[in-house]
Each structure stands twice: as C-alpha cells, then as structure tokens.
Amino acid sequence: MTRKIEAPEPDEDAGGLNRRHLLRAFWKSAGGFWGRETQVSWTLSGTLLLIVLLNLAASYGMNAWHRITFDALQSRDSDTVLLLSALYLPLLAGSVLLSVVQICARMTMQRRWREWLNNRLVNRWLNNGRHYQLNFVGGAHKNPEARVADDVRIATEAPIDFATGVTTAVLSAATFIVVLWTIGGTLTVHVRGTAITIPGFLVVAAVIYAVAASGIMSVIGRRLITVSESKNQAEAEYRYVLTRLRENGEGIALLKGEDQESNGVDKSFKRVLRAWRDVCIQSMRTTIVSQTSSYIAPILPIILCAPKFLDNSMTLGEVMQAASAFAIVQSALNWLVDNYPRLADWAASTRRIASLEAALDALERAETCPVGRITCGEGKDAALRLRNVSVMLDDGTAVIQSADIAIMSGEKVLLTGESGTGKSTLVRALAGVWPWGKGEIEIATGAKLLILPQRPYVPMGTLRRAVNYPNPAHNRNVKEIANVLEKVELGHLAKRLDEEASWDQILSGGEKQRLAFARVLLHRPDIIVLDEATAALDTPTQNRLMELLFQEFKDATVVSIGHRPELAAFHQRKILLKHDCGGAKLVSDVYRLPEHRRLRDLMEGLPAFGAGTFRGALPEAKALNPRTSEALSIH
C-alpha cells in the first residue's frame, strides 16, 4: 500500500503552531535568496540600509529646520527666515532624491527576489510531472498557479517593505526620543498639593500612546490574517472556475449547460463576497484605530507642551520641533498599527506558498524512497517490460494488480478492457508521471518513447509550435512540417504555420488527434503509445492514419489502448485487462495475425509477418511472459 501524501492544512482550528510552522518553512525556503544570490542580494540590502540612514539624517535636518525657523518667526528675525527659506530647497531636493533612490533599490530587490522564488517554485512544480501529480494528492495546495502568480508577488514585496519600515522605525524612534527628551525636559504636575515630576514626559507620553494604540489594534485585528487568507483562497478558486468554464466552452455550449455553470459560478462568487465581507468588517475595525490615532497624534504634543510654552519655559520653535519629533516617534512606535492589514495579507500569502512547497517536498521525498512507488529503469531484452507492476491511487487503492508483460521491439500490441480497468493510468505509469504502486517498468536502453493521449495538448502560440511540441517551434523547416501535415490530412493548415491563434479552440477534436500523429512523424520515436488516440476520428480516417503509422514505423514498437474492434486488425497481439477484486488483472494475452494485412502482404510479395515468424517468436514470447501468453492465431 502506498502512503497518502499530504501537505499541512493551514486552516485547522488547532493550527496556530501549524501556521507558525508554515511561516518558518517559507523563510527557510525563500531566505535562500540571500545565500545563492549573495552579491546581488547583499549589495541591495546594504544600499537600502545606507539610504535609510541618510533619510534619517535628512529627517533630523528637517526637524531642526522647523525649530530654528519658528524661533526666527517668533523673534521676527527676517534675515534668518530668508536664509532658512533658501536652505530648505536643497534640503528638500536631497530628501526627494534619497526617496527616489530608495524606491529604486527596494523595488529592484523585490523584483530580483520574486524572480528567484518564482523560478524555484515553477521548476519544482514542473519537474518530474509534479504539476500533474499534485491533482491527485491531499493537502492545502489548491490552485498552485494562483499561488505562483499572486502569492509570490505579495510574499516577496511585503517583507522588503516591512524590513525597510521596521529599520526606519527603530532608528527614527531612537533618534527622536533623544530629541523629545532633550527638548521636553521634565514636567511637574501638582496633585492635591503634591508635586509630581515626570522626567522626559514627552517620551513617556509617546510610548504610552503607541503601546495603547498597538495593543488595541492587536486585539481588534487579530482575525484579519485568517479572513485575508480565506479571501485569497476564495479569489483563486473563483478564477479557476472561470478558467475551467472558458476552456470547456464547447462542451458546455453543446450540452446547453450554461444554467448549471451559472449556478456554479454564482456559488463560487458568493464565497468571494462572503470572504470580502469578513475582510471589510475587520478592516473597518482596524480603520477606527488607525484613523483615530492619526488625528490625535499631531495634537497631543502641542497640548502637552502648552503649559511650558505659556510659562515661557519653551519657545515656539521648541514646541514645533517637539510636535514634529513626537509625530515621528509615535509613527515609528505605531508601525504595527499602520501596517497590520498588509502584514495580514503577507502572512496569508506566505502560508499559501509554504503549503504548496510542503506538497512538493512530500512528492520529492517520495521520489527518493522506493517504498510504495513504481520504479522506472532501462532494460535490454524487450522494448517495454513490466515486472510485477501494481498501479495504485495515492491512498493505496489498487487499480491494476501484478502485471507482468514483455513487449518486444517492433511488436504492435493492443491493450483493451472495460472502462475503469486502469488502462490510461497504466499509460501514465509508463510515462513516469504516475508513481504510486510497486514493481518495475523497464524501457529499452536508448529508446525514445512518445505517448499520444486521447486529448492532445495544444500549446499557445503558432501552429508550428503546436506541431513541433515539445521541441522548439523553429527546429524544423516549413517544408518538412507542411509535408507531415499533408500526410495526416491537415494540409489545408500548412499556410498558417506561423499564425498565432487560439489553436486549442480552433482545431476540432479529430484535428487535434491528427496533429498528434504529425508529431509522431516529426519526432520519430522508437516506442509509440496510443491512448485512445483515434477516439475522435471516423473509422476510415482512423484506418488511414493507422496504416500510415505502420508504414512509417515498421520497426517501432506500438502499444495501442482502445475499444474499437477495427483496431485489432492493425496489431499482432492483444492484451485484455478485466476488473477483479482488489484491482484489474491481465487475463488474456493473445498473439494473432490480422487477415487483411496477411493477404495484402502476400499479394504485394512483402510478407511483413509470416506464420513461420510467429511460430518462431512464440517460444521466446512465452518465455518472457509465461504467465499470460495464451494462443497464436494464424488465418
């Protein structure tokens, strides 16, 4: 039995520790940017730190400018006011220049980090068919495309902003607390005849104010992270529903299924609206705190300094400098208040990325552990060989049990059986993208395997790219491609090879299957596996393409999966799978010679498969596959 591969669920009620684990997992993975991109990442980090320090110096200069200017105004010193007005312009220009350079450095780092993490995730996702396998394993990794496109952006943008903001906040708080302590001095308050002296009263007031605001924000906004994650997941699922509707538009339209699809879209969109409602409620609560704080902060220091100004122990310049410094300190100390909503979005996105990486980690670990997995290797005695192969689902449910098959080079084999016996799943195992099960699959050393699925993939771009896929679009000339298209009865498309269009929507199902045969003619594989590859074709077209295939690939090994009785005439051997308790089993393996091909070969004087050849090959075939070889039929 295979072990079910599961990624951590971030939405469990008791998942506080689990959520923290996902955040740690994200940093462990994404933090590699500072290990592998050492020169770029650390250079940009150092540049940002330097700019933050220079910006802090500019802020202090502005703060001092306010004090001197207002003192000059109070004393009606026109010369000093004029000089300070002239100095303000270069001070302003320097501050603006530093802000622009900081944005450039910050966004460059965000872009490079996103590029690194995006490439890392996409490479892991596409490696070894994991993008396909993720559809069959449990875990909190739905909609990986949305996680790569959206969550990676948020997860790499926000930390740089947060790091810059926190560094600025800490340094600003430290610098301007000194300013407040120096300017404000002590405040003496008389309560019932008792004098109470408060040293650094402006600093004490700023700290109390910031702690109170941050504490209230933490209590009020504690659910914002959870609802933000739910909103992101609902949005991703809604996009997936719409994308799936577009991709399957033809089938929906033909079946008149618009009402059902509309219900599904409406249901998914209502989940989005409910999630947005929850975010709205939480955002309103946090806005009450942040807006109240923004209105009180500029007024509070003036009120606190008013008694000292009125008794002439503080000048107007000192009051305005204290007010400016107080605003900077409380802004620094209230950093959490101002950034909590975005911090919530970031935490939700990082958990979604970590969940995807956890699922990929589980698949990767399973690849290095042979237990519960089908192993693929190379063989010498047959083109394809299955040694006691059992194909299972990821939860251990058996689909096919203990298949022993040897297919010799050049054999043409038809694999058939009832629907649901796992024929297509066996094909996926041959391709190496279905690992769950046990046993060993051997492919002849150096042999090139090509699989034609029932629904061929047509990539975006030009028709030339679609025909050449998975090879680059321009590795074959137009004349060669046009010749192949003519052979598969798609010659009318040869003039449109370099036309970019939605070919997946333009081509019919039959044309897509003929396009797949064109790929076979271009790639010239040694082993060809046809998984219901002619199901969308009419019988005459199917017969012509099969005849073409066997003319072009007389020495190639062909394994066909299909139900049409006409296919039997094109194969030497027929293997039957049948439902059984505990998984489908191979119950028949018959060697035969199609009558019409033998008569044709005799008439043409080209005996492709003679009776002597078959009788001579039978002992070898039985020796390779004694368990299932049953009969030889010569007509």
C-alpha positions in Angstrom: 0.0 0.0 0.0 1.3 3.5 -0.8 1.3 6.2 1.8 -1.0 9.1 1.2 1.0 12.2 0.6 -0.5 15.2 2.4 0.7 18.7 3.0 -0.1 20.6 6.2 -3.5 22.2 6.4 -3.2 25.9 7.4 -6.9 26.3 8.4 -7.2 23.8 11.2 -8.6 25.2 14.4 -5.7 24.0 16.4 -3.3 25.2 13.7 -1.7 28.1 15.4 1.5 26.2 15.8 0.9 24.8 12.3 0.6 28.3 10.9 3.8 29.3 12.6 5.5 26.3 11.1 4.4 27.3 7.6 5.8 30.8 8.2 9.1 29.3 9.3 9.1 27.0 6.3 8.6 29.9 4.0 11.6 31.8 5.5 13.7 28.7 5.3 13.0 28.3 1.6 12.7 31.9 0.4 15.6 33.1 2.6 17.9 31.1 0.3 17.9 34.2 -2.0 20.5 35.7 0.4 22.5 32.5 0.2 22.5 31.8 -3.6 22.3 35.4 -4.9 24.9 36.7 -2.4 26.4 39.5 -4.5 23.1 41.0 -5.7 21.0 40.4 -2.6 23.6 41.7 0.0 24.6 44.7 -2.2 20.9 45.8 -2.5 20.4 45.2 1.2 23.4 47.3 2.1 22.3 50.0 -0.3 18.9 50.1 1.3 20.4 50.4 4.8 22.6 53.2 3.7 19.7 55.1 2.2 17.6 54.6 5.4 20.4 56.2 7.4 20.7 59.1 5.0 17.0 59.6 5.1 17.1 59.6 8.9 19.7 62.4 8.7 17.5 64.3 6.3 14.6 63.9 8.7 16.6 65.2 11.6 17.7 68.1 9.4 14.1 68.9 8.6 13.2 68.7 12.3 15.9 71.1 13.3 14.9 73.4 10.5 11.4 73.6 12.0 12.8 74.7 15.4 15.1 77.4 14.0 12.5 78.7 11.6 9.7 79.1 14.2 12.1 80.6 16.7 13.1 83.1 14.0 9.5 83.9 13.3 8.8 84.4 17.0 11.7 86.8 17.3 10.8 88.4 13.9 14.3 87.8 12.6 13.7 88.3 8.8 17.3 87.6 7.8 17.3 84.2 9.4 13.9 83.4 8.0 15.1 84.3 4.5 18.3 82.2 4.9 16.4 79.2 6.2 13.9 79.5 3.3 16.8 79.3 0.8 18.3 76.3 2.7 15.0 74.5 2.5 15.2 73.9 -1.2 18.5 71.9 -1.3 17.3 70.0 1.9 14.1 69.2 0.1 15.9 68.2 -3.1 18.2 65.9 -1.2 15.3 64.2 0.7 13.4 63.7 -2.6 16.5 62.2 -4.3 17.1 59.8 -1.4 13.4 58.7 -1.5 13.7 58.0 -5.3 16.9 56.1 -4.9 15.3 54.1 -2.0 12.3 53.2 -4.2 14.7 52.0 -7.0 16.8 49.9 -4.6 13.7 48.5 -2.8 11.8 47.6 -6.0 14.9 46.1 -7.6 15.4 43.8 -4.6 11.7 42.9 -4.7 11.9 42.1 -8.4 15.0 40.0 -8.1 13.7 38.1 -5.1 10.4 37.4 -6.8 12.2 36.2 -9.9 14.4 33.9 -7.9 11.5 32.4 -5.8 9.2 32.2 -8.9 11.8 30.3 -10.9 12.5 28.0 -8.0 8.8 27.2 -7.4 8.0 26.8 -11.1 11.0 24.5 -11.7 10.0 22.3 -8.7 6.3 22.3 -9.8 7.1 21.2 -13.4 9.8 18.8 -12.5 9.1 15.0 -12.8 5.4 15.6 -13.6 4.7 17.0 -10.1 2.3 19.6 -11.6 0.2 16.7 -12.7 0.6 14.6 -9.5 -0.5 17.4 -7.3 -4.0 16.9 -8.6 -4.2 13.5 -7.0 -2.7 14.1 -3.6 -4.3 15.5 -0.5 -3.2 18.8 1.2 -3.8 22.5 1.2 -2.2 23.3 -2.1 -5.2 24.1 -4.4 -4.8 26.4 -7.3 -0.9 26.4 -7.5 -1.0 28.7 -10.4 -2.6 31.5 -8.3 0.0 30.9 -5.6 2.8 31.3 -8.1 1.3 34.3 -9.8 -0.2 36.3 -6.9 1.1 35.0 -3.6 4.8 35.0 -4.6 4.4 38.7 -5.6 2.9 39.6 -2.2 5.2 37.4 -0.2 8.3 39.0 -1.7 7.1 42.6 -1.9 5.9 43.0 1.6 9.0 41.7 3.6 11.2 44.2 1.9 8.8 47.0 2.7 8.5 45.7 6.3 12.2 45.4 6.8 12.8 48.9 5.5 9.9 50.2 7.6 11.0 48.4 10.8 14.6 49.6 10.4 13.4 53.2 9.7 11.0 53.0 12.7 13.6 51.7 15.1 16.3 54.2 14.1 13.8 57.1 14.0 12.4 56.2 17.4 15.8 56.0 18.9 16.9 59.3 17.3 13.8 61.4 18.0 13.3 60.0 21.5 16.6 61.7 22.3 15.2 64.9 20.7 12.0 64.7 22.8 13.9 64.0 26.0 16.2 66.9 25.4 13.5 69.5 24.4 10.7 68.4 26.7 12.8 68.0 29.8 10.7 67.4 32.9 7.1 68.2 33.7 6.0 68.9 37.2 2.3 68.3 38.0 0.7 69.4 41.3 -1.9 66.9 42.6 -3.6 67.9 45.9 -0.6 69.9 47.0 1.9 67.2 46.0 4.3 67.9 43.2 4.9 65.0 40.8 7.9 65.4 38.5 7.9 63.4 35.3 11.3 63.2 33.6 11.2 63.1 29.7 7.4 63.5 29.9 7.1 63.7 26.1 8.9 60.4 25.7 6.7 58.8 28.3 3.6 60.1 26.6 4.7 58.9 23.1 5.5 55.4 24.5 2.2 55.1 26.4 0.2 56.4 23.4 1.9 54.0 20.9 1.6 50.9 23.3 -2.1 51.6 23.8 -2.8 52.1 20.0 -0.8 48.9 19.1 -2.5 46.9 21.8 -5.9 47.9 20.7 -5.1 47.2 17.1 -3.8 43.7 18.0 -7.0 42.9 19.8 -9.3 44.3 17.2 -7.5 43.0 14.2 -6.5 39.5 15.4 -8.7 37.8 12.9 -7.6 39.9 9.9 -4.9 37.4 8.9 -7.3 34.5 8.9 -10.0 36.3 6.9 -7.4 37.6 4.4 -6.2 34.1 3.7 -9.8 32.9 3.2 -10.4 35.8 0.8 -7.3 34.9 -1.2 -8.3 31.3 -1.4 -11.8 32.2 -2.5 -10.5 34.5 -5.2 -8.2 31.8 -6.5 -11.0 29.2 -6.7 -13.2 31.7 -8.4 -10.6 32.4 -11.1 -10.2 28.6 -11.5 -13.9 28.1 -12.0 -14.0 30.9 -14.7 -10.9 29.5 -16.4 -12.3 26.0 -16.5 -15.6 27.3 -18.0 -13.7 29.1 -20.8 -11.5 26.0 -21.5 -14.5 23.7 -21.7 -16.8 26.2 -23.5 -17.6 23.9 -26.4 -18.8 21.0 -24.3 -20.9 23.3 -22.1 -22.5 25.0 -25.1 -23.3 21.8 -26.9 -24.9 20.3 -23.8 -26.7 23.6 -23.0 -25.1 23.5 -19.6 -25.0 27.3 -19.1 -27.6 27.3 -16.3 -25.6 24.7 -14.3 -22.3 26.6 -14.9 -24.0 29.8 -13.9 -25.1 28.2 -10.7 -21.5 27.0 -10.1 -20.0 30.5 -10.9 -22.6 32.1 -8.6 -21.9 29.8 -5.8 -18.1 30.4 -6.1 -18.6 34.1 -6.3 -20.8 34.2 -3.3 -17.9 32.6 -1.3 -15.7 35.5 -2.6 -18.3 38.1 -1.5 -18.6 36.5 2.0 -14.8 36.5 2.3 -14.7 40.2 1.3 -17.5 40.9 3.8 -15.4 39.4 6.5 -12.3 41.4 5.4 -14.4 44.6 5.2 -15.7 44.1 8.8 -12.1 43.5 10.1 -10.8 46.5 8.0 -13.4 48.8 9.5 -12.4 47.9 13.0 -8.7 48.5 12.3 -9.5 51.7 10.5 -11.2 53.1 13.6 -8.0 52.6 15.5 -5.6 53.9 12.8 -7.7 57.0 11.8 -8.2 57.9 15.5 -4.5 57.6 16.1 -3.7 59.7 13.0 -5.9 62.6 14.2 -4.8 62.5 17.9 -1.0 62.2 17.2 -0.4 65.8 15.8 -2.5 67.5 18.5 -1.3 65.6 21.6 2.3 67.0 21.8 1.1 70.6 21.4 -1.4 70.1 24.2 1.3 68.6 26.4 3.8 71.4 25.6 1.3 74.2 26.0 1.8 74.7 29.8 5.6 75.1 29.3 5.1 77.4 26.3 2.7 79.6 28.3 5.1 80.0 31.2 7.9 80.8 28.7 10.0 77.8 29.5 9.7 76.6 25.9 10.0 78.6 22.7 7.6 78.3 19.8 10.4 76.6 17.8 10.9 74.1 20.5 7.1 73.4 20.6 7.0 72.8 16.8 10.2 70.7 16.9 8.7 68.6 19.7 5.4 68.2 17.8 7.3 67.0 14.7 9.6 64.7 16.8 6.6 63.4 18.7 4.8 62.6 15.4 7.9 60.7 14.1 8.3 58.7 17.3 4.6 57.7 17.6 4.6 56.8 13.9 7.7 54.6 14.5 6.2 53.0 17.6 2.8 52.6 15.9 4.3 50.9 12.9 2.2 47.7 13.6 -1.0 49.8 13.7 -0.3 51.3 10.3 0.9 48.0 8.6 -1.3 45.4 10.3 -3.7 44.9 7.3 -0.8 44.4 4.9 1.0 42.2 7.3 -2.1 40.1 7.4 -2.1 39.7 3.6 1.6 38.9 3.6 1.1 36.2 6.3 -1.7 34.6 4.4 0.3 34.6 1.1 3.4 33.1 2.7 1.3 30.3 4.3 -0.2 29.5 0.9 3.3 29.3 -0.7 4.5 27.2 2.2 1.6 24.8 1.8 2.5 24.4 -1.9 6.1 23.8 -1.1 5.1 21.3 1.6 3.2 19.3 -1.0 6.2 19.5 -3.4 8.5 18.4 -0.6 6.3 15.4 0.1 6.4 14.4 -3.6 10.2 15.0 -3.7 10.7 12.9 -0.6 8.6 10.1 -2.0 10.7 10.1 -5.2 13.8 9.2 -3.2 12.0 6.5 -1.3 11.3 3.4 -3.4 8.7 2.1 -1.0 5.2 2.3 -2.4 6.4 3.6 -5.8 6.8 2.2 -9.3 10.4 2.3 -10.3 11.4 3.1 -13.9 14.7 1.9 -15.5 16.3 0.6 -18.6 16.2 -2.9 -20.0 17.9 -4.9 -22.8 15.7 -7.9 -23.5 12.5 -6.1 -24.5 11.3 -2.7 -25.7 8.9 -2.5 -22.8 8.7 -4.7 -19.8 6.5 -4.6 -16.7 7.8 -6.7 -13.8 5.1 -7.4 -11.2 3.7 -3.9 -11.6 0.8 -2.8 -9.5 -0.7 0.6 -10.1 -2.4 2.3 -7.2 -4.0 5.6 -6.2 -2.1 7.8 -3.8 -4.2 6.5 -0.9 -3.2 2.9 -1.6 -6.3 1.8 -3.6 -5.2 -0.8 -6.2 -6.1 0.0 -9.8 -4.0 -2.8 -11.6 -2.5 -5.7 -9.8 0.7 -7.6 -10.5 1.0 -7.1 -14.3 3.9 -9.0 -15.9 4.2 -8.0 -19.6 7.1 -8.1 -22.0 6.7 -6.3 -25.4 9.4 -7.0 -27.9 11.0 -4.4 -30.2 8.8 -3.9 -33.3 5.7 -5.5 -31.8 2.3 -4.0 -32.4 0.2 -4.6 -29.2 -3.4 -3.7 -28.5 -4.3 -3.2 -24.8 -8.1 -3.3 -24.2 -10.6 -3.9 -21.4 -13.6 -2.5 -19.8 -13.8 1.2 -18.8 -12.3 1.9 -15.4 -9.8 -1.0 -15.5 -6.9 1.5 -15.4 -5.5 1.3 -18.9 -4.9 5.1 -19.1 -3.4 5.1 -15.6 -1.0 2.4 -16.8 0.0 4.6 -19.6 0.7 7.4 -17.1 2.9 5.0 -15.2 4.8 4.1 -18.5 5.4 7.9 -18.9 6.8 8.1 -15.4 4.2 10.6 -14.2 2.1 8.1 -12.1 4.5 6.9 -9.4 2.1 5.2 -6.9 2.3 1.5 -6.8 5.0 -1.1 -6.9 7.0 -3.1 -9.3 9.4 -2.1 -12.1 8.9 -0.7 -15.6 11.8 -1.2 -18.0 12.2 0.7 -21.3 14.8 -0.4 -23.8 18.1 1.3 -23.4 18.3 4.4 -25.6 14.8 4.1 -26.8 12.7 7.2 -27.4 9.1 6.9 -26.0 6.3 9.1 -27.2 2.7 8.9 -25.8 -0.4 10.2 -27.7 -3.2 10.9 -25.2 -6.8 11.0 -26.1 -6.9 14.8 -25.7 -3.7 16.1 -27.2 -2.2 19.2 -25.7 -2.1 22.2 -28.0 0.1 25.0 -26.5 -0.4 28.7 -27.0 1.4 30.4 -29.9 1.8 29.5 -33.5 0.7 26.3 -35.3 4.3 25.5 -35.9 5.0 25.4 -32.2 1.9 23.2 -31.7 3.2 20.7 -34.3 6.8 20.6 -33.0 5.8 20.5 -29.4 7.6 19.7 -27.1 10.6 20.7 -29.2 11.2 24.4 -30.1 9.0 25.8 -32.8 11.7 26.6 -35.3 13.9 23.5 -35.2 12.2 22.2 -38.4 11.7 24.0 -41.6 8.3 24.9 -43.1 8.6 22.4 -46.0 9.2 19.4 -43.6 6.2 20.4 -41.4 3.9 21.0 -44.3 4.8 17.6 -45.8 3.9 15.9 -42.5 0.6 17.9 -42.2 -0.3 16.7 -45.7 0.3 13.1 -44.7 -2.1 13.4 -41.7 -4.8 15.2 -43.8 -4.1 18.6 -42.3 -2.5 20.1 -45.5 -5.0 22.9 -45.5 -3.3 24.3 -42.4 0.2 24.4 -43.9 -0.1 28.1 -44.9 -1.0 29.1 -41.4 2.0 27.6 -39.6 3.3 30.9 -38.3 -0.1 32.3 -37.4 -0.6 32.9 -33.7 -4.1 31.9 -32.7 -6.1 30.0 -30.1 -5.5 26.7 -31.8 -6.7 24.7 -28.9 -10.2 26.3 -29.6 -9.9 26.4 -33.4 -9.0 22.8 -34.0 -11.6 20.1 -33.6 -11.1 17.0 -31.5 -10.3 15.0 -34.7 -7.9 17.6 -36.0 -6.0 17.7 -32.6 -5.6 13.9 -32.8 -4.3 14.1 -36.4 -1.9 16.9 -35.2 -0.6 14.4 -32.6 0.1 11.9 -35.4 2.0 14.6 -37.1 4.2 15.0 -34.0 4.9 11.3 -34.2 6.1 11.6 -37.8 8.3 14.5 -36.9 9.9 13.1 -33.7 10.4 9.5 -35.0 10.2 7.7 -31.6 11.2 4.1 -31.1 8.2 3.3 -28.9 4.7 4.7 -29.5 1.9 4.5 -27.1 -1.6 5.5 -28.3 -4.1 6.1 -25.5 -7.4 6.3 -27.3 -5.5 8.4 -29.8 -8.1 7.8 -32.6 -11.3 8.1 -30.5 -12.4 11.4 -32.1 -11.8 10.2 -35.7 -14.2 8.4 -38.0 -13.3 4.9 -38.9 -12.0 5.5 -42.4 -9.7 8.3 -41.2 -8.6 6.1 -38.2 -7.7 3.3 -40.6 -5.7 5.6 -42.9 -3.7 7.0 -40.1 -3.0 3.6 -38.6 -1.9 2.3 -42.0 0.3 5.4 -42.3 1.8 4.8 -38.9 2.7 1.2 -39.6 4.2 2.1 -43.0 6.4 4.8 -41.5 7.3 2.8 -38.3 7.7 -0.8 -39.3 10.4 -1.4 -36.8 8.9 0.7 -34.0 7.1 -0.7 -31.0 3.4 0.3 -30.9 1.1 -0.1 -27.9 -2.5 1.0 -28.6 -5.2 1.4 -26.0 -8.7 1.4 -27.4 -12.1 -0.2 -27.6 -12.9 0.0 -31.3 -12.9 -3.5 -32.8 -11.3 -2.2 -36.0 -8.1 -1.6 -34.2 -7.4 -5.3 -33.7 -6.7 -5.6 -37.4 -3.6 -3.4 -37.0 -1.9 -5.3 -34.2 -0.1 -8.6 -33.8 -1.0 -9.1 -30.2 -4.0 -8.3 -27.9 -3.8 -7.9 -24.1 -7.0 -7.8 -22.1 -7.5 -6.3 -18.6 -10.5 -7.2 -16.6 -12.0 -5.9 -13.3 -11.2 -8.1 -10.3 -11.4 -7.8 -6.5 -8.5 -5.6 -5.4 -7.7 -4.2 -8.8 -7.8 -5.1 -12.5 -5.8 -8.0 -13.7 -4.3 -9.1 -17.0 -6.5 -12.1 -18.0 -5.6 -12.6 -21.7 -2.5 -12.1 -23.9 -3.2 -13.4 -27.4 -0.8 -13.4 -30.4 -2.5 -13.0 -33.7 -2.0 -12.0 -37.4 -4.6 -9.7 -39.0 -6.1 -11.5 -42.0 -6.4 -8.4 -44.3 -2.8 -7.5 -43.7 -1.5 -11.0 -44.4 -3.5 -11.2 -47.7 -2.2 -7.7 -48.6 1.4 -8.7 -47.9 1.0 -11.9 -49.9 -0.4 -10.0 -52.9 2.4 -7.4 -52.7 5.0 -10.1 -52.2 6.1 -8.4 -49.0 5.4 -10.7 -46.1 5.8 -8.4 -43.2 4.7 -11.1 -40.7 4.8 -14.8 -41.8 3.5 -17.8 -40.0 7.0 -19.1 -39.5 8.0 -15.8 -38.0 5.2 -16.1 -35.5 5.8 -19.7 -34.6 9.5 -19.0 -34.2 8.8 -16.0 -32.0 6.2 -17.7 -29.8 8.6 -19.7 -27.6 10.6 -16.6 -26.9 7.4 -14.6 -26.1 6.1 -17.4 -23.8 9.5 -17.5 -22.0 9.3 -13.7 -21.5 5.7 -13.8 -20.4 4.7 -17.4 -19.4 2.0 -16.2 -17.0 -0.3 -14.7 -19.6 0.6 -16.0 -23.1 -2.4 -18.0 -24.3 -2.7 -18.5 -28.0 -1.4 -18.0 -31.5 -3.9 -17.3 -34.2 -2.9 -17.6 -37.9 -5.6 -17.0 -40.5 
